[in-house]
Amino acid sequence: MNVFGVDIGGSGIKGAPVDLERGALTEERHKVLTPQPATPDGVAGCVVEVVEHFGWTGPVGVTFPGVVTGSTIRTAANVDKAWIGVDAGTFLSERLGGLPVTVLNDADAAGVAEMTFGAGRGRKGTVILLTLGTGIGSALFVDGRLVPNTELGHLELKGHDAETRASTKAREDEDLSWEHWAKRRVTKYLAHVEMLFSPELFIIGGGVSRKADRFLPLIEGIRAEIVPAELQNNAGIVGAAMAAAEA
């Protein structure tokens, strides 16, 4: 069964049809830059472009970088605040000519995909997926069950939102070395999350997971196992498609 997934991020919007038997994209994903400012109309136009690129006419799953309850947006940290209060499912469905749309938090989508097809499959206990990108997304699982909308990237770390210290964007904006970022930023963030939740496993996702060998070996002092996401930056697309199929 193939279903379409779209992953809305702070810097890019990407999508592709997904084979839900394998948890894999059936075609090379199509990506466009997230408009700035990332208003509802601007982002919706990009979602339409991504979906129409494939001539897709069925259900669509869409991730969003913020808290989503039902299909209503509650927070919007890395996109325009005009999203807050929008029924994104209805809004995007209208823009897509009436195609059924399911919306969920972006890290939750990535986490569900990793727990089903990737690094978390078969794992019990507490598992936390963290996506390091424009911000930090999180997905918390207890014995395979998702606790939605955790948004652990907004925990306070040294008086700041953690994502402003330990995200990939922070490393790039401050021109930090991999060693400095891994040892002084990511390690401290993981230690803080570990103190709060005592997970057995951290899964590190987002685009930076492709370069896991550059920084994961530098992280020390964390009791939990730490592994890169197997689906890497496609996890959100796969999880979005899974949510649309379930809906």
One Martini backbone bead per residue (centre of mass of N, CA, C, O) as a GRO file, in nm:
protein
  247
    1MET     BB    1   0.094   0.037   0.024
    2ASN     BB    2   0.037   0.373  -0.085
    3VAL     BB    3   0.147   0.683   0.066
    4PHE     BB    4   0.152   1.023   0.138
    5GLY     BB    5   0.435   1.232   0.241
    6VAL     BB    6   0.486   1.528   0.453
    7ASP     BB    7   0.766   1.748   0.551
    8ILE     BB    8   0.770   2.011   0.776
    9GLY     BB    9   1.017   2.260   0.792
   10GLY     BB   10   1.218   2.533   0.863
   11SER     BB   11   1.382   2.486   0.565
   12GLY     BB   12   1.199   2.232   0.459
   13ILE     BB   13   0.991   2.068   0.200
   14LYS     BB   14   0.894   1.721   0.193
   15GLY     BB   15   0.816   1.444  -0.047
   16ALA     BB   16   0.643   1.114  -0.081
   17PRO     BB   17   0.589   0.812  -0.160
   18VAL     BB   18   0.483   0.522   0.044
   19ASP     BB   19   0.582   0.206   0.149
   20LEU     BB   20   0.416   0.036   0.414
   21GLU     BB   21   0.566  -0.241   0.409
   22ARG     BB   22   0.877  -0.100   0.420
   23GLY     BB   23   0.930   0.206   0.485
   24ALA     BB   24   0.952   0.338   0.182
   25LEU     BB   25   1.037   0.506  -0.081
   26THR     BB   26   0.926   0.502  -0.426
   27GLU     BB   27   1.056   0.789  -0.458
   28GLU     BB   28   1.211   1.060  -0.502
   29ARG     BB   29   1.222   1.322  -0.330
   30HIS     BB   30   1.059   1.636  -0.287
   31LYS     BB   31   1.212   1.968  -0.255
   32VAL     BB   32   1.154   2.270  -0.069
   33LEU     BB   33   1.163   2.574   0.044
   34THR     BB   34   1.094   2.746   0.309
   35PRO     BB   35   0.921   3.005   0.361
   36GLN     BB   36   0.991   3.367   0.408
   37PRO     BB   37   0.760   3.354   0.571
   38ALA     BB   38   0.584   3.071   0.738
   39THR     BB   39   0.300   3.078   0.625
   40PRO     BB   40   0.020   2.924   0.550
   41ASP     BB   41   0.014   3.001   0.248
   42GLY     BB   42   0.311   2.940   0.180
   43VAL     BB   43   0.320   2.643   0.273
   44ALA     BB   44   0.080   2.535   0.112
   45GLY     BB   45   0.207   2.586  -0.165
   46CYS     BB   46   0.437   2.378  -0.119
   47VAL     BB   47   0.267   2.129  -0.071
   48VAL     BB   48   0.131   2.133  -0.345
   49GLU     BB   49   0.389   2.108  -0.512
   50VAL     BB   50   0.479   1.832  -0.400
   51VAL     BB   51   0.223   1.669  -0.471
   52GLU     BB   52   0.203   1.751  -0.781
   53HIS     BB   53   0.476   1.631  -0.874
   54PHE     BB   54   0.323   1.327  -0.852
   55GLY     BB   55   0.009   1.324  -0.904
   56TRP     BB   56  -0.151   1.313  -0.645
   57THR     BB   57  -0.494   1.160  -0.523
   58GLY     BB   58  -0.467   1.096  -0.222
   59PRO     BB   59  -0.374   1.057   0.072
   60VAL     BB   60  -0.232   1.287   0.328
   61GLY     BB   61   0.060   1.334   0.511
   62VAL     BB   62   0.145   1.580   0.776
   63THR     BB   63   0.391   1.765   0.909
   64PHE     BB   64   0.465   1.958   1.220
   65PRO     BB   65   0.654   2.220   1.397
   66GLY     BB   66   0.447   2.123   1.648
   67VAL     BB   67   0.167   2.136   1.815
   68VAL     BB   68  -0.087   1.872   1.775
   69THR     BB   69  -0.449   1.882   1.795
   70GLY     BB   70  -0.565   1.685   1.598
   71SER     BB   71  -0.540   1.956   1.349
   72THR     BB   72  -0.439   2.169   1.554
   73ILE     BB   73  -0.245   2.444   1.608
   74ARG     BB   74  -0.046   2.542   1.907
   75THR     BB   75   0.250   2.563   1.786
   76ALA     BB   76   0.536   2.789   1.639
   77ALA     BB   77   0.868   2.810   1.647
   78ASN     BB   78   0.975   2.777   1.309
   79VAL     BB   79   0.719   2.940   1.236
   80ASP     BB   80   0.454   3.110   1.186
   81LYS     BB   81   0.219   3.231   1.421
   82ALA     BB   82  -0.037   3.205   1.228
   83TRP     BB   83  -0.085   2.893   1.285
   84ILE     BB   84  -0.221   2.944   1.537
   85GLY     BB   85  -0.542   2.776   1.533
   86VAL     BB   86  -0.515   2.603   1.290
   87ASP     BB   87  -0.681   2.384   1.073
   88ALA     BB   88  -0.470   2.204   0.888
   89GLY     BB   89  -0.636   1.982   0.758
   90THR     BB   90  -0.850   2.161   0.623
   91PHE     BB   91  -0.667   2.367   0.484
   92LEU     BB   92  -0.499   2.163   0.308
   93SER     BB   93  -0.735   2.022   0.171
   94GLU     BB   94  -0.837   2.269   0.018
   95ARG     BB   95  -0.562   2.318  -0.137
   96LEU     BB   96  -0.590   1.997  -0.247
   97GLY     BB   97  -0.893   1.954  -0.352
   98GLY     BB   98  -0.994   1.743  -0.102
   99LEU     BB   99  -0.785   1.593   0.016
  100PRO     BB  100  -0.695   1.389   0.255
  101VAL     BB  101  -0.574   1.515   0.580
  102THR     BB  102  -0.297   1.449   0.798
  103VAL     BB  103  -0.187   1.578   1.119
  104LEU     BB  104   0.147   1.602   1.274
  105ASN     BB  105   0.406   1.581   1.449
  106ASP     BB  106   0.722   1.551   1.334
  107ALA     BB  107   0.863   1.372   1.553
  108ASP     BB  108   0.640   1.167   1.585
  109ALA     BB  109   0.661   1.060   1.300
  110ALA     BB  110   0.956   0.970   1.314
  111GLY     BB  111   0.921   0.780   1.556
  112VAL     BB  112   0.716   0.581   1.437
  113ALA     BB  113   0.900   0.490   1.209
  114GLU     BB  114   1.140   0.389   1.386
  115MET     BB  115   0.964   0.182   1.558
  116THR     BB  116   0.883   0.014   1.295
  117PHE     BB  117   1.158   0.037   1.078
  118GLY     BB  118   1.396   0.102   1.278
  119ALA     BB  119   1.586   0.156   1.566
  120GLY     BB  120   1.305   0.081   1.752
  121ARG     BB  121   1.243  -0.196   1.681
  122GLY     BB  122   1.137  -0.395   1.955
  123ARG     BB  123   1.144  -0.177   2.173
  124LYS     BB  124   1.143  -0.125   2.507
  125GLY     BB  125   1.048   0.099   2.711
  126THR     BB  126   1.236   0.394   2.699
  127VAL     BB  127   1.205   0.608   2.411
  128ILE     BB  128   1.408   0.865   2.239
  129LEU     BB  129   1.350   1.096   1.991
  130LEU     BB  130   1.586   1.317   1.816
  131THR     BB  131   1.571   1.615   1.625
  132LEU     BB  132   1.841   1.766   1.449
  133GLY     BB  133   1.800   2.107   1.345
  134THR     BB  134   1.653   2.394   1.349
  135GLY     BB  135   1.570   2.223   1.584
  136ILE     BB  136   1.408   2.026   1.847
  137GLY     BB  137   1.277   1.715   1.836
  138SER     BB  138   1.026   1.491   1.994
  139ALA     BB  139   0.993   1.132   2.095
  140LEU     BB  140   0.789   0.942   2.319
  141PHE     BB  141   0.836   0.603   2.448
  142VAL     BB  142   0.628   0.338   2.597
  143ASP     BB  143   0.628   0.039   2.497
  144GLY     BB  144   0.564   0.176   2.193
  145ARG     BB  145   0.415   0.428   2.311
  146LEU     BB  146   0.296   0.734   2.245
  147VAL     BB  147   0.387   1.064   2.359
  148PRO     BB  148   0.260   1.343   2.263
  149ASN     BB  149   0.400   1.653   2.230
  150THR     BB  150   0.678   1.710   2.402
  151GLU     BB  151   0.895   1.929   2.327
  152LEU     BB  152   1.218   1.904   2.435
  153GLY     BB  153   1.356   2.155   2.291
  154HIS     BB  154   1.222   2.356   2.534
  155LEU     BB  155   1.411   2.314   2.731
  156GLU     BB  156   1.612   2.426   2.978
  157LEU     BB  157   1.948   2.563   2.888
  158LYS     BB  158   2.118   2.790   3.030
  159GLY     BB  159   1.855   2.992   2.993
  160HIS     BB  160   1.763   2.824   2.736
  161ASP     BB  161   1.663   2.696   2.472
  162ALA     BB  162   1.791   2.408   2.372
  163GLU     BB  163   1.781   2.457   2.055
  164THR     BB  164   1.978   2.716   2.076
  165ARG     BB  165   2.232   2.508   2.155
  166ALA     BB  166   2.183   2.189   2.009
  167SER     BB  167   2.138   2.240   1.730
  168THR     BB  168   2.232   2.254   1.408
  169LYS     BB  169   2.192   2.558   1.376
  170ALA     BB  170   2.378   2.639   1.609
  171ARG     BB  171   2.636   2.522   1.492
  172GLU     BB  172   2.629   2.691   1.229
  173ASP     BB  173   2.591   2.984   1.339
  174GLU     BB  174   2.858   2.941   1.544
  175ASP     BB  175   3.083   2.768   1.423
  176LEU     BB  176   3.106   2.478   1.534
  177SER     BB  177   3.251   2.218   1.626
  178TRP     BB  178   3.190   1.896   1.660
  179GLU     BB  179   3.317   1.869   1.943
  180HIS     BB  180   3.185   2.105   2.086
  181TRP     BB  181   2.893   2.029   2.028
  182ALA     BB  182   2.893   1.742   2.148
  183LYS     BB  183   3.023   1.798   2.439
  184ARG     BB  184   2.875   2.095   2.520
  185ARG     BB  185   2.575   2.042   2.406
  186VAL     BB  186   2.455   1.757   2.355
  187THR     BB  187   2.540   1.621   2.617
  188LYS     BB  188   2.389   1.815   2.810
  189TYR     BB  189   2.112   1.760   2.694
  190LEU     BB  190   2.100   1.453   2.736
  191ALA     BB  191   2.143   1.463   3.043
  192HIS     BB  192   1.881   1.614   3.102
  193VAL     BB  193   1.683   1.412   2.977
  194GLU     BB  194   1.779   1.167   3.140
  195MET     BB  195   1.707   1.279   3.421
  196LEU     BB  196   1.390   1.288   3.354
  197PHE     BB  197   1.349   0.975   3.188
  198SER     BB  198   1.535   0.725   3.167
  199PRO     BB  199   1.636   0.599   2.907
  200GLU     BB  200   1.744   0.331   2.701
  201LEU     BB  201   1.693   0.515   2.428
  202PHE     BB  202   1.857   0.701   2.174
  203ILE     BB  203   1.738   0.873   1.883
  204ILE     BB  204   1.910   1.025   1.609
  205GLY     BB  205   1.785   1.273   1.406
  206GLY     BB  206   1.784   1.406   1.112
  207GLY     BB  207   2.015   1.521   0.894
  208VAL     BB  208   2.266   1.459   1.092
  209SER     BB  209   2.248   1.141   1.083
  210ARG     BB  210   2.443   1.114   0.833
  211LYS     BB  211   2.684   1.226   1.057
  212ALA     BB  212   2.724   1.046   1.317
  213ASP     BB  213   3.042   0.991   1.310
  214ARG     BB  214   3.115   1.298   1.397
  215PHE     BB  215   2.957   1.284   1.711
  216LEU     BB  216   2.871   1.028   1.875
  217PRO     BB  217   3.164   0.935   1.978
  218LEU     BB  218   3.184   1.213   2.167
  219ILE     BB  219   2.974   1.095   2.355
  220GLU     BB  220   2.963   1.114   2.715
  221GLY     BB  221   2.794   0.989   3.012
  222ILE     BB  222   2.567   0.811   2.888
  223ARG     BB  223   2.363   0.547   2.965
  224ALA     BB  224   2.228   0.540   2.719
  225GLU     BB  225   2.161   0.445   2.422
  226ILE     BB  226   2.313   0.558   2.104
  227VAL     BB  227   2.147   0.622   1.789
  228PRO     BB  228   2.083   0.635   1.469
  229ALA     BB  229   1.874   0.691   1.230
  230GLU     BB  230   1.776   0.482   0.972
  231LEU     BB  231   1.583   0.692   0.804
  232GLN     BB  232   1.653   0.957   0.876
  233ASN     BB  233   1.513   1.222   0.681
  234ASN     BB  234   1.253   1.017   0.610
  235ALA     BB  235   1.079   0.966   0.866
  236GLY     BB  236   0.855   1.182   0.841
  237ILE     BB  237   0.729   1.080   0.580
  238VAL     BB  238   0.658   0.798   0.681
  239GLY     BB  239   0.486   0.885   0.929
  240ALA     BB  240   0.276   1.045   0.770
  241ALA     BB  241   0.172   0.810   0.601
  242MET     BB  242   0.084   0.634   0.839
  243ALA     BB  243  -0.131   0.834   0.949
  244ALA     BB  244  -0.308   0.839   0.693
  245ALA     BB  245  -0.373   0.538   0.690
  246GLU     BB  246  -0.506   0.524   0.972
  247ALA     BB  247  -0.726   0.752   0.902
   0.00000   0.00000   0.00000
